[in-house]
């Protein structure tokens, strides 16, 4: 499921992403408020997808746990101006039956939307 999930995210394929989630999934992205429910999560993620040109996850490690998985790696976001930001991430996902019932993303994207500062030489 990890591979399927990240391929869907990196393609910005909202339908495929949502298909991995339970109907009442709990989701938190970074320090944003928690969201519950596949459709509400889809709305939040669609807004995020639309705010960037592209993204790519490079997984470094993943671990199966009794009721889910933990993974970490680097994610690279490409802005519409062509600049990019790479930051480390760690995700914790717990299963509810065969879907993700809890999805917590630990990442700092505070620099993603900061304006580029040009320094005169």
KOLVOLO-18969 format. One line per field, with one value per atom (N, C-alpha, C, CB): residue number from 1; residue in one letter; y, z, x. Coordinates in nm, 3 decimals. Each point is the difference from the previous one (the first is absolute). Glycine has a CB too. Layout:
REM KOLVOLO-18969
torti	NUM/...
numi	a/...
y	Y/...
z	Z/...
x	X/...
END
This chain:
REM KOLVOLO-18969
torti	1/1/1/1/2/2/2/2/3/3/3/3/4/4/4/4/5/5/5/5/6/6/6/6/7/7/7/7/8/8/8/8/9/9/9/9/10/10/10/10/11/11/11/11/12/12/12/12/13/13/13/13/14/14/14/14/15/15/15/15/16/16/16/16/17/17/17/17/18/18/18/18/19/19/19/19/20/20/20/20/21/21/21/21/22/22/22/22/23/23/23/23/24/24/24/24/25/25/25/25/26/26/26/26/27/27/27/27/28/28/28/28/29/29/29/29/30/30/30/30/31/31/31/31/32/32/32/32/33/33/33/33/34/34/34/34/35/35/35/35/36/36/36/36/37/37/37/37/38/38/38/38/39/39/39/39/40/40/40/40/41/41/41/41/42/42/42/42/43/43/43/43/44/44/44/44/45/45/45/45/46/46/46/46/47/47/47/47/48/48/48/48/49/49/49/49/50/50/50/50/51/51/51/51/52/52/52/52/53/53/53/53/54/54/54/54/55/55/55/55/56/56/56/56/57/57/57/57/58/58/58/58/59/59/59/59/60/60/60/60/61/61/61/61/62/62/62/62/63/63/63/63/64/64/64/64/65/65/65/65/66/66/66/66/67/67/67/67/68/68/68/68/69/69/69/69/70/70/70/70/71/71/71/71/72/72/72/72/73/73/73/73/74/74/74/74/75/75/75/75/76/76/76/76/77/77/77/77/78/78/78/78/79/79/79/79/80/80/80/80/81/81/81/81/82/82/82/82/83/83/83/83/84/84/84/84/85/85/85/85/86/86/86/86/87/87/87/87/88/88/88/88/89/89/89/89/90/90/90/90/91/91/91/91/92/92/92/92/93/93/93/93/94/94/94/94/95/95/95/95/96/96/96/96/97/97/97/97/98/98/98/98/99/99/99/99/100/100/100/100/101/101/101/101/102/102/102/102/103/103/103/103/104/104/104/104/105/105/105/105/106/106/106/106/107/107/107/107/108/108/108/108/109/109/109/109/110/110/110/110/111/111/111/111/112/112/112/112/113/113/113/113/114/114/114/114/115/115/115/115/116/116/116/116/117/117/117/117/118/118/118/118/119/119/119/119/120/120/120/120/121/121/121/121
numi	x/x/x/x/x/x/x/x/x/x/x/x/x/x/x/x/x/x/x/x/x/x/x/x/x/x/x/x/x/x/x/x/x/x/x/x/x/x/x/x/x/x/x/x/x/x/x/x/x/x/x/x/x/x/x/x/x/x/x/x/x/x/x/x/x/x/x/x/x/x/x/x/x/x/x/x/x/x/x/x/x/x/x/x/x/x/x/x/x/x/x/x/x/x/x/x/x/x/x/x/x/x/x/x/x/x/x/x/x/x/x/x/x/x/x/x/x/x/x/x/x/x/x/x/x/x/x/x/x/x/x/x/x/x/x/x/x/x/x/x/x/x/x/x/x/x/x/x/x/x/x/x/x/x/x/x/x/x/x/x/x/x/x/x/x/x/x/x/x/x/x/x/x/x/x/x/x/x/x/x/x/x/x/x/x/x/x/x/x/x/x/x/x/x/x/x/x/x/x/x/x/x/x/x/x/x/x/x/x/x/x/x/x/x/x/x/x/x/x/x/x/x/x/x/x/x/x/x/x/x/x/x/x/x/x/x/x/x/x/x/x/x/x/x/x/x/x/x/x/x/x/x/x/x/x/x/x/x/x/x/x/x/x/x/x/x/x/x/x/x/x/x/x/x/x/x/x/x/x/x/x/x/x/x/x/x/x/x/x/x/x/x/x/x/x/x/x/x/x/x/x/x/x/x/x/x/x/x/x/x/x/x/x/x/x/x/x/x/x/x/x/x/x/x/x/x/x/x/x/x/x/x/x/x/x/x/x/x/x/x/x/x/x/x/x/x/x/x/x/x/x/x/x/x/x/x/x/x/x/x/x/x/x/x/x/x/x/x/x/x/x/x/x/x/x/x/x/x/x/x/x/x/x/x/x/x/x/x/x/x/x/x/x/x/x/x/x/x/x/x/x/x/x/x/x/x/x/x/x/x/x/x/x/x/x/x/x/x/x/x/x/x/x/x/x/x/x/x/x/x/x/x/x/x/x/x/x/x/x/x/x/x/x/x/x/x/x/x/x/x/x/x/x/x/x/x/x/x/x/x/x/x/x/x/x/x/x/x/x/x/x/x/x/x/x/x/x/x/x/x/x/x/x/x
y	-0.120/0.120/0.126/-0.126/0.122/0.118/0.048/-0.077/-0.014/0.036/0.059/-0.181/0.116/0.049/0.140/-0.237/0.257/0.129/0.111/-0.119/0.098/0.106/0.022/-0.056/-0.047/0.022/0.087/-0.222/0.197/0.082/0.145/-0.202/0.222/0.136/0.070/-0.073/0.006/0.063/0.029/-0.117/0.046/0.030/0.105/-0.233/0.272/0.089/-0.059/0.200/-0.332/-0.075/-0.009/-0.133/0.229/0.011/-0.123/0.248/-0.298/-0.116/-0.123/0.091/-0.115/-0.115/0.020/-0.039/0.162/0.028/-0.029/0.177/-0.124/-0.018/-0.147/0.228/-0.306/-0.142/-0.078/0.015/0.040/-0.064/0.026/0.021/0.072/0.046/-0.063/0.214/-0.239/-0.043/0.118/-0.175/0.146/0.106/0.103/-0.163/0.117/0.089/0.023/-0.081/0.075/0.018/0.131/-0.134/0.131/0.119/0.040/-0.065/0.191/0.048/0.128/-0.104/0.111/0.125/0.018/-0.019/0.137/0.034/0.107/-0.058/0.021/0.096/0.054/0.062/0.069/0.060/0.054/0.059/-0.105/0.040/-0.075/0.047/0.004/-0.070/-0.137/0.222/-0.313/-0.132/0.013/-0.104/0.013/-0.007/-0.145/0.191/-0.210/-0.136/-0.019/-0.008/-0.108/-0.038/0.011/0.074/-0.178/-0.008/0.122/-0.248/0.294/0.113/0.130/-0.116/0.139/0.121/0.000/0.012/-0.129/-0.013/0.028/-0.169/0.114/0.025/0.147/-0.220/0.295/0.145/0.070/-0.009/-0.028/0.061/-0.035/-0.013/-0.113/-0.046/0.059/-0.213/0.226/0.062/0.144/-0.148/0.221/0.137/0.005/0.060/-0.155/-0.005/-0.034/-0.069/-0.033/-0.038/0.120/-0.237/0.315/0.115/0.114/-0.064/0.062/0.110/-0.020/0.035/-0.153/-0.031/-0.061/-0.036/0.049/-0.058/-0.152/0.210/-0.258/-0.145/-0.033/-0.020/-0.109/-0.048/-0.140/0.140/-0.175/-0.132/-0.047/0.050/-0.168/-0.060/-0.102/0.034/-0.025/-0.099/-0.067/0.131/-0.255/-0.073/-0.050/-0.068/0.086/-0.049/-0.130/0.236/-0.238/-0.120/-0.008/0.009/-0.129/-0.020/-0.123/0.107/-0.103/-0.108/-0.038/0.078/-0.207/-0.049/-0.005/-0.136/0.182/-0.013/-0.085/0.225/-0.263/-0.094/0.041/-0.055/0.182/0.044/0.110/-0.062/0.063/0.104/0.003/0.131/-0.011/0.017/0.140/-0.167/0.178/0.127/0.009/0.001/0.116/0.016/0.140/-0.164/0.175/0.133/0.010/0.020/0.105/0.025/0.149/-0.219/0.252/0.140/0.023/0.012/0.104/0.039/0.129/-0.111/0.116/0.120/0.058/-0.091/0.216/0.074/0.097/-0.021/0.025/0.096/0.103/-0.173/0.299/0.111/0.033/0.092/-0.014/0.041/0.089/-0.018/0.081/0.082/-0.083/0.194/-0.326/-0.090/-0.026/0.082/-0.009/-0.026/-0.118/0.243/-0.305/-0.117/0.007/-0.135/0.056/-0.012/-0.147/0.228/-0.278/-0.138/0.002/-0.076/-0.004/-0.007/-0.145/0.238/-0.273/-0.135/-0.013/-0.020/-0.101/-0.027/-0.134/0.135/-0.153/-0.128/-0.014/0.004/-0.118/-0.026/-0.120/0.095/-0.085/-0.110/-0.030/0.064/-0.186/-0.040/-0.124/0.096/-0.090/-0.114/-0.049/0.086/-0.218/-0.059/-0.013/-0.122/0.135/-0.034/-0.095/0.223/-0.349/-0.107/0.006/0.007/0.007/-0.003/0.140/-0.228/0.332/0.139/0.073/0.001/0.119/0.082/0.071/0.032/-0.054/0.060/0.120/-0.221/0.233/0.116/0.028/-0.054/0.180/0.039/0.129/-0.111/0.099/0.116/0.027/-0.052/0.175/0.041/0.100/-0.039/0.006/0.088/0.060/-0.136/0.265/0.069/0.149/-0.183/0.254/0.146/0.062/-0.014/0.067/0.064/0.152/-0.205/0.258/0.144/0.084/-0.049/-0.005/0.076/-0.016/-0.027/-0.061/-0.028/0.121/-0.235/0.314/0.110/0.137/-0.139/0.139/0.129/0.054/-0.069/0.197/0.063/-0.011/0.159/-0.172/-0.006/0.140/-0.192/0.199/0.128/0.011/0.003/0.100/0.024/0.089/-0.023/-0.019/0.076/0.070/-0.162/0.294/0.076/-0.015/0.165/-0.179/-0.011/0.127/-0.242
z	0.000/0.000/0.000/0.121/-0.061/0.006/-0.140/0.220/-0.306/-0.136/-0.075/0.000/0.011/-0.065/0.049/-0.024/0.154/0.060/-0.051/0.204/-0.199/-0.041/-0.151/0.197/-0.275/-0.145/-0.030/-0.045/0.115/-0.021/0.040/0.040/0.072/0.046/-0.098/0.239/-0.280/-0.090/-0.139/0.127/-0.166/-0.125/0.020/-0.079/0.205/0.037/-0.046/-0.014/0.031/-0.039/0.122/-0.176/0.187/0.119/0.018/-0.027/-0.080/0.010/0.053/-0.190/0.138/0.046/0.145/-0.235/0.273/0.139/0.092/-0.077/0.043/0.085/0.010/-0.064/-0.039/0.003/0.105/-0.242/0.290/0.103/0.141/-0.149/0.162/0.131/0.037/-0.036/0.167/0.049/-0.006/0.151/-0.148/-0.005/0.111/-0.104/0.222/0.117/0.042/0.074/-0.169/0.027/0.074/-0.205/0.295/0.070/-0.066/0.221/-0.258/-0.078/0.061/-0.209/0.219/0.042/-0.084/0.237/-0.297/-0.085/0.071/-0.213/0.260/0.071/0.123/-0.215/0.231/0.118/-0.029/0.082/-0.190/-0.034/0.090/-0.240/0.252/0.081/-0.058/0.068/0.020/-0.044/-0.083/0.204/-0.299/-0.084/0.005/-0.153/0.159/0.002/-0.120/0.253/-0.316/-0.110/-0.135/0.135/-0.217/-0.131/-0.086/0.013/-0.018/-0.087/0.051/-0.063/0.193/0.056/-0.021/0.172/-0.154/-0.024/-0.147/0.186/-0.274/-0.143/-0.035/-0.044/0.109/-0.025/0.041/0.035/0.082/0.049/-0.092/0.237/-0.272/-0.085/-0.140/0.132/-0.186/-0.132/0.002/-0.045/0.150/0.013/0.004/0.121/-0.048/0.006/-0.136/0.242/-0.307/-0.134/-0.095/0.038/-0.031/-0.089/0.033/-0.028/0.147/0.042/-0.045/0.195/-0.249/-0.044/-0.140/0.239/-0.308/-0.134/0.008/-0.086/0.175/0.011/0.134/-0.252/0.281/0.119/-0.027/0.150/-0.075/-0.014/0.136/-0.240/0.278/0.125/-0.030/0.105/-0.029/-0.005/0.137/-0.174/0.179/0.126/0.036/-0.044/0.169/0.051/0.076/0.015/0.075/0.078/0.022/0.113/-0.097/0.044/0.089/-0.211/0.306/0.096/0.012/0.125/-0.127/0.029/0.152/-0.216/0.262/0.140/0.007/0.062/0.057/0.015/-0.080/0.225/-0.223/-0.065/-0.102/0.205/-0.267/-0.099/-0.043/0.097/-0.125/-0.040/0.034/-0.185/0.193/0.020/-0.112/0.256/-0.314/-0.103/0.010/-0.152/0.103/-0.006/-0.124/0.251/-0.289/-0.119/-0.025/-0.096/-0.029/-0.043/-0.101/0.040/-0.028/-0.097/-0.067/0.134/-0.264/-0.076/-0.062/-0.048/0.082/-0.054/-0.106/0.218/-0.332/-0.104/-0.008/-0.131/0.147/-0.005/-0.146/0.220/-0.242/-0.136/-0.065/0.067/0.014/-0.059/-0.039/0.136/-0.117/-0.038/0.110/-0.226/0.336/0.112/0.079/0.012/0.065/0.076/0.144/-0.211/0.293/0.141/0.035/0.056/0.002/0.047/0.152/-0.214/0.279/0.146/0.043/0.015/0.104/0.051/0.046/0.070/-0.075/0.048/0.073/-0.190/0.271/0.064/0.004/0.140/-0.183/0.000/0.088/-0.232/0.304/0.079/-0.050/0.204/-0.248/-0.049/0.076/-0.229/0.277/0.067/-0.086/0.230/-0.239/-0.083/0.075/-0.124/0.048/0.045/-0.105/0.126/-0.094/-0.094/-0.108/0.046/-0.172/-0.105/-0.053/-0.062/0.130/-0.042/0.110/-0.141/0.110/0.100/0.083/-0.149/0.279/0.090/0.076/0.021/-0.016/0.062/-0.077/0.230/-0.270/-0.085/0.056/-0.206/0.266/0.061/-0.075/0.227/-0.275/-0.077/0.083/-0.221/0.247/0.075/-0.099/0.215/-0.246/-0.098/0.027/-0.174/0.144/0.015/-0.139/0.226/-0.269/-0.132/0.013/-0.092/0.205/0.024/-0.105/0.243/-0.301/-0.103/-0.140/0.137/-0.153/-0.134/-0.063/0.068/0.010/-0.055/0.026/0.031/0.027/0.020/-0.133/0.228/-0.243/-0.125/-0.012/0.007/-0.127/-0.025/0.021/-0.166/0.241/0.029/-0.089/0.242/-0.320/-0.086/0.075/-0.210/0.215/0.067/-0.108/0.200/-0.192/-0.096/0.033/-0.033/-0.071/0.026/-0.035/-0.044
x	0.082/-0.082/0.086/-0.179/0.297/0.085/0.035/0.094/-0.054/0.037/-0.119/0.173/-0.288/-0.122/-0.036/-0.081/0.090/-0.034/0.091/-0.082/0.213/0.093/-0.001/0.141/-0.164/-0.013/-0.121/0.110/-0.221/-0.119/0.026/-0.145/0.210/0.030/0.092/-0.028/0.135/0.097/-0.057/0.180/-0.286/-0.069/-0.108/0.047/-0.068/-0.110/-0.133/0.153/-0.166/-0.119/-0.092/0.129/-0.218/-0.084/-0.090/0.005/-0.062/-0.089/0.075/-0.137/0.256/0.080/0.042/0.082/-0.045/0.036/-0.118/0.164/-0.280/-0.118/-0.040/-0.078/0.104/-0.037/0.080/-0.059/0.169/0.080/-0.054/0.197/-0.291/-0.048/-0.133/0.121/-0.140/-0.131/-0.096/0.107/-0.236/-0.101/0.017/-0.156/0.196/0.012/0.144/-0.223/0.314/0.143/0.026/0.054/0.042/0.048/0.131/-0.112/0.127/0.114/0.055/-0.094/0.226/0.064/0.127/-0.093/0.105/0.114/0.081/-0.127/0.247/0.085/-0.069/0.108/-0.107/-0.062/-0.141/0.229/-0.289/-0.137/-0.099/0.070/-0.191/-0.101/-0.033/-0.094/0.054/-0.045/-0.127/0.104/-0.117/-0.119/-0.048/0.077/-0.207/-0.055/-0.093/0.017/-0.002/-0.087/0.068/-0.191/0.173/0.066/-0.028/-0.017/-0.107/-0.034/0.061/-0.213/0.210/0.062/0.150/-0.183/0.243/0.144/0.029/0.022/-0.104/0.017/-0.004/-0.101/0.012/-0.007/0.128/-0.247/0.301/0.124/0.117/-0.087/0.097/0.111/-0.011/0.013/-0.133/-0.017/0.050/-0.199/0.167/0.050/0.152/-0.209/0.268/0.146/0.059/-0.012/-0.042/0.048/-0.005/-0.079/-0.027/-0.015/0.095/-0.236/0.294/0.088/0.145/-0.149/0.180/0.136/-0.004/0.074/0.038/0.009/0.011/0.108/-0.019/0.020/0.066/0.020/-0.013/0.069/0.053/-0.147/0.252/0.062/0.050/0.067/-0.108/0.045/0.110/-0.228/0.335/0.107/0.004/0.136/-0.187/-0.003/0.139/-0.237/0.272/0.129/-0.021/0.088/-0.186/-0.031/-0.151/0.226/-0.274/-0.137/-0.004/-0.094/0.002/-0.013/-0.147/0.204/-0.229/-0.135/-0.015/-0.011/-0.104/-0.033/-0.126/0.107/-0.147/-0.111/-0.123/0.086/-0.120/-0.123/0.024/-0.123/0.241/0.027/0.145/-0.184/0.233/0.139/0.049/-0.032/0.163/0.070/0.102/-0.035/0.049/0.102/0.059/-0.118/0.241/0.060/0.087/-0.003/0.027/0.080/0.009/-0.069/0.092/0.007/-0.112/0.253/-0.315/-0.102/0.046/-0.187/0.174/0.037/-0.126/0.232/-0.258/-0.114/0.052/-0.129/0.067/0.035/-0.112/0.134/-0.093/-0.096/-0.030/0.086/-0.190/-0.037/0.104/-0.237/0.323/0.106/0.124/-0.083/0.074/0.109/0.099/-0.028/0.024/0.091/-0.052/0.068/0.022/-0.042/0.050/0.000/-0.062/0.035/0.000/-0.099/0.208/0.008/0.008/0.114/-0.197/-0.003/-0.023/-0.088/0.137/-0.027/-0.145/0.241/-0.292/-0.135/-0.002/-0.101/0.001/-0.028/-0.151/0.215/-0.265/-0.144/-0.030/-0.022/-0.089/-0.051/-0.140/0.140/-0.161/-0.131/-0.046/0.049/-0.173/-0.061/-0.116/0.068/-0.079/-0.104/-0.132/0.177/-0.282/-0.133/-0.054/-0.040/0.036/-0.028/0.108/-0.252/0.219/0.102/0.034/-0.081/0.034/0.026/0.077/-0.211/0.256/0.067/-0.107/0.205/-0.202/-0.098/0.053/-0.101/0.234/0.064/0.128/-0.098/0.114/0.113/0.058/-0.102/0.219/0.067/0.129/-0.100/0.115/0.117/0.079/-0.119/0.244/0.089/0.100/-0.028/0.007/0.083/-0.009/-0.035/0.141/0.001/0.003/0.119/-0.234/-0.006/-0.009/-0.112/0.155/-0.014/0.073/-0.021/0.126/0.073/-0.058/0.203/-0.300/-0.053/-0.067/-0.032/-0.039/-0.076/0.063/-0.201/0.319/0.068/0.045/0.075/-0.088/0.045/0.152/-0.196/0.241/0.144/0.058/-0.028/0.136/0.063/0.125/-0.088/0.092/0.115/0.100/-0.143/0.267/0.104/0.083/0.006/0.001/0.080/0.147/-0.188/0.270/0.145/0.071/-0.011
END
